[in-house]
Amino acid sequence: RASFEQELFIPRMGEPVHVTVSIGVAEYIVGQKPSELVRTADKALYQAKAQGKNQVVCNRQEPSVA
């Protein structure tokens, strides 16, 4: 993420722009539904953006007790 931030993106026939990356990470729990995993990662992504963008947020879930 930090090295990506240093790169300058130049669209065709356009002005150079700086690009940042926000990443949401979720940990898979055995037996978890794929939709739950994606929802957790998505929540982490929006948290990263809300905290000022250009960062990584990891959302860990505790396994539910059956």
Disulfide bonds with the S-S distance in Angstrom:
none
